[in-house]
């Protein structure tokens, strides 16, 4: 009986951890995503290279990378390796990659 409770408790904690990670995902509303895509298309930037940083959602960009404003949007953007990435300026984490 004790073994079953430990296994159940471990499973519950694992699921709780997965839920906490999912809760941290940033969801950009479709209207806001449209505004972002239109703006970055009209305001192209030169691509920069950031050695050692993988371009994945959740990756953190170094402080040396200049982030550019998008009017009326809380996020910033930069072009890295010819891919536009949308970044949370507070955490510098990538929240969206626009192809």
VOVO-913293 format. One line per 5 residues: for each residue x, y, z of N, C-alpha, C. Coordinates in Angstrom, 1 decimal. Each point is the difference from the previous one (the first is absolute). Example, Ala and Ser with C-alpha at 12.3 -4.5 7.8 and 13.67 -1.06 7.14 Angstrom:
% VOVO-913293
13.2:-5.7:7.8:-0.9:1.2:0.0:0.9:1.2:0.0 ~ -0.4:1.1:-0.7:0.9:1.1:0.0:-0.8:1.1:0.8
This chain:
% VOVO-913293
0.8:-1.2:0.0:-0.8:1.2:0.0:0.9:1.3:0.0 ~ 1.0:-0.1:0.8:0.9:1.2:0.1:0.7:0.3:-1.4 ~ 0.3:-1.1:-0.7:0.7:0.2:-1.3:-1.0:0.6:-1.0 ~ -1.3:-0.3:0.1:-1.0:0.5:-0.9:-0.2:1.5:0.2 ~ 0.0:0.4:1.3:-0.1:1.4:0.3:1.2:0.8:-0.4
1.2:-0.5:0.1:1.1:0.7:-0.4:0.0:0.2:-1.5 ~ -0.3:-1.1:-0.7:-0.1:0.1:-1.5:-1.1:1.0:-0.4 ~ -1.1:0.0:0.6:-1.1:0.9:-0.3:0.4:1.4:0.3 ~ 0.7:0.2:1.1:0.5:1.4:0.4:1.0:0.5:-1.0 ~ 0.9:-0.9:-0.5:1.0:0.4:-0.9:-0.7:0.4:-1.4
-1.0:-0.8:-0.4:-0.7:0.3:-1.2:-0.7:1.3:0.1 ~ -0.6:0.2:1.1:-0.8:1.3:0.2:1.0:1.2:-0.1 ~ 1.2:-0.1:0.6:0.9:1.1:0.0:0.6:0.2:-1.4 ~ 0.2:-1.1:-0.7:0.4:0.1:-1.4:-1.0:0.7:-0.9 ~ -1.3:-0.3:0.2:-1.1:0.7:-0.8:-0.1:1.4:0.5
0.2:0.3:1.2:-0.1:1.4:0.5:1.1:0.8:-0.6 ~ 1.2:-0.6:-0.1:1.1:0.7:-0.7:-0.2:0.3:-1.4 ~ -0.6:-1.0:-0.7:-0.3:0.2:-1.4:-1.0:1.2:-0.2 ~ -1.0:0.0:0.9:-1.0:1.1:0.0:0.6:1.3:0.2 ~ 1.0:0.1:0.9:0.6:1.3:0.3:0.8:0.5:-1.2
0.7:-1.0:-0.7:0.7:0.4:-1.2:-0.9:0.5:-1.0 ~ -1.1:-0.7:-0.3:-1.0:0.4:-1.0:-0.6:1.4:0.4 ~ -0.1:0.3:1.2:-0.6:1.3:0.4:0.9:1.1:-0.3 ~ 1.3:-0.2:-0.2:1.0:1.0:-0.3:0.0:0.3:-1.5 ~ -0.6:-0.8:-0.8:0.0:0.2:-1.5:-0.7:1.4:-0.2
0.6:0.7:-1.0:-0.5:1.3:-0.4:-0.9:-0.2:-1.2 ~ -1.2:0.4:0.1:-0.9:-0.1:-1.1:-0.3:1.4:-0.5 ~ 0.3:0.2:-1.3:-0.2:1.3:-0.6:-1.3:0.0:-0.8 ~ -0.9:0.9:0.3:-1.4:0.0:-0.6:0.2:0.2:-1.5 ~ -0.9:-0.7:-0.8:0.1:0.1:-1.5:0.1:1.5:-0.5
-0.8:0.8:0.6:0.0:1.4:-0.4:1.4:0.7:0.2 ~ 0.6:-0.3:1.2:1.3:0.5:0.3:1.0:-0.6:-0.9 ~ -0.1:-1.2:-0.3:1.0:-0.7:-0.9:-0.1:0.7:-1.4 ~ -1.2:0.3:-0.4:-0.1:0.7:-1.3:0.7:1.3:0.0 ~ -0.2:0.8:1.1:0.7:1.3:0.1:1.5:-0.2:0.0
0.5:-1.0:0.7:1.4:-0.2:0.1:0.5:-0.4:-1.4 ~ -0.6:-0.9:-0.7:0.5:-0.4:-1.3:0.0:1.1:-1.0 ~ -1.1:0.8:0.0:0.0:1.2:-0.9:1.1:1.0:0.3 ~ 0.2:0.2:1.3:1.0:1.0:0.3:1.4:-0.4:-0.3 ~ 0.3:-1.2:0.3:1.4:-0.5:-0.3:0.3:-0.1:-1.5
-1.1:-0.2:-0.8:0.1:-0.1:-1.4:0.3:1.4:-0.6 ~ -0.6:1.1:0.6:0.2:1.3:-0.4:1.3:0.6:0.6 ~ 0.5:-0.5:1.0:1.2:0.5:0.7:1.1:-1.1:0.0 ~ 0.5:-0.4:-1.1:1.0:-1.1:0.0:1.3:0.5:0.7 ~ 0.6:-1.0:0.6:1.3:0.3:0.7:1.0:-0.9:-0.6
1.3:0.4:0.1:1.1:-0.8:-0.4:0.1:-1.2:1.0 ~ 0.3:-1.1:-0.6:0.1:-1.2:0.8:1.3:0.0:0.8 ~ -0.1:-0.5:1.3:1.2:-0.1:0.8:0.3:-1.5:0.3 ~ 1.2:-0.3:0.4:0.4:-1.3:0.4:0.3:0.0:1.5 ~ -0.5:-1.1:0.6:0.2:-0.1:1.5:0.6:-1.4:0.2
1.3:-0.1:0.0:0.6:-1.3:0.2:-0.3:-0.6:1.3 ~ -0.3:-1.3:0.0:-0.3:-0.7:1.2:-1.5:0.1:0.5 ~ -0.8:0.7:-0.7:-1.4:0.1:0.4:-0.9:-0.7:-1.0 ~ -0.8:-1.0:0.5:-0.9:-0.7:-0.9:-1.3:0.8:-0.1 ~ -0.5:0.1:-1.2:-1.2:0.7:-0.2:-1.2:-0.9:0.3
-0.4:0.0:1.2:-1.2:-0.8:0.4:-0.9:0.9:0.9 ~ -1.2:-0.3:0.0:-0.9:0.7:0.9:0.4:-0.3:1.4 ~ 0.2:1.0:0.8:0.5:-0.1:1.4:1.5:0.2:0.2 ~ 0.8:0.1:-1.2:1.4:0.3:0.1:0.1:1.4:0.4 ~ 1.1:0.3:0.8:0.3:1.4:0.4:1.0:0.6:-0.8
-0.3:1.3:-0.5:1.0:0.7:-0.8:0.9:0.8:1.0 ~ 1.3:0.1:-0.4:0.9:0.8:0.9:-0.3:1.5:0.0 ~ 0.5:0.6:1.1:-0.3:1.5:0.1:0.7:0.8:-1.1 ~ 1.0:-0.6:-0.7:0.7:0.7:-1.1:-0.9:0.1:-1.3 ~ -1.1:-0.7:0.0:-0.8:0.0:-1.2:-1.0:1.1:0.1
-0.1:1.0:-1.0:-0.9:1.1:0.1:-1.4:-0.5:-0.4 ~ -1.0:0.3:0.8:-1.4:-0.4:-0.3:-0.7:1.3:-0.5 ~ -0.8:-0.2:-1.0:-0.7:1.2:-0.6:-1.5:-0.1:0.3 ~ -0.5:1.3:0.3:-1.4:0.1:0.4:-1.0:-0.3:-1.1 ~ -1.2:-0.4:0.3:-1.1:-0.2:-0.9:-1.1:0.9:0.7
-0.4:1.1:-0.7:-1.0:0.9:0.6:-1.3:-0.8:0.5 ~ -0.4:0.4:1.2:-1.3:-0.6:0.5:0.1:-1.4:0.4 ~ 1.2:-0.6:0.0:0.2:-1.4:0.3:1.0:-0.1:1.2 ~ -0.2:-0.9:0.9:0.9:-0.1:1.2:1.3:-0.7:-0.4 ~ 0.1:-0.6:-1.1:1.2:-0.8:-0.4:0.9:0.8:-0.9
1.2:-0.4:-0.1:1.0:0.6:-0.9:0.4:-1.1:-1.0 ~ 0.8:0.5:-1.0:0.4:-1.0:-1.0:1.4:0.3:-0.5 ~ 0.6:-1.0:-0.6:1.4:0.0:-0.5:0.0:-1.1:-1.1 ~ 0.9:0.2:-1.0:0.2:-1.0:-1.0:1.3:-0.7:0.3 ~ -0.1:-1.3:0.2:1.2:-0.8:0.3:0.0:-1.1:-1.1
1.2:-0.2:-0.6:0.2:-1.0:-1.1:-1.2:0.0:-1.0 ~ -0.4:1.2:-0.4:-1.0:0.3:-1.0:-1.4:-0.5:0.5 ~ -0.2:-0.2:1.3:-1.3:-0.3:0.5:-0.4:1.0:1.0 ~ -1.2:0.5:-0.1:-0.5:1.1:0.9:-0.5:-0.7:1.3 ~ 0.5:0.4:1.1:-0.4:-0.5:1.3:-0.6:1.1:0.8
-1.1:-0.4:0.7:-0.7:0.9:0.9:0.4:-0.4:1.4 ~ 0.3:1.1:0.8:0.7:-0.2:1.3:-0.8:0.7:1.1 ~ -0.1:-0.6:1.1:-0.5:0.7:1.2:1.1:0.9:0.5 ~ -0.1:1.3:0.0:1.1:0.8:0.4:0.4:-0.1:1.5 ~ -0.9:-0.4:0.9:0.3:-0.2:1.4:0.9:-1.2:0.3
-0.3:-1.1:-0.7:0.8:-1.2:0.2:1.0:-0.3:-1.1 ~ -0.2:0.7:-1.2:0.9:-0.1:-1.2:-0.2:-1.5:-0.6 ~ -1.1:-0.6:0.4:-0.3:-1.3:-0.5:-0.7:0.1:-1.4 ~ 0.3:-0.9:-0.9:-0.7:-0.1:-1.3:-1.4:-0.5:0.3 ~ -1.1:0.7:-0.5:-1.3:-0.5:0.2:-0.7:-0.4:-1.3
0.6:0.4:-1.2:-0.5:-0.3:-1.3:1.1:0.1:-1.0 ~ 0.0:-0.9:-0.9:0.9:0.0:-1.2:-0.8:0.1:-1.2 ~ 0.2:1.1:-0.8:-0.8:0.3:-1.2:0.9:-0.4:-1.2 ~ -0.5:-0.9:-0.8:0.8:-0.5:-1.1:-0.1:1.0:-1.2
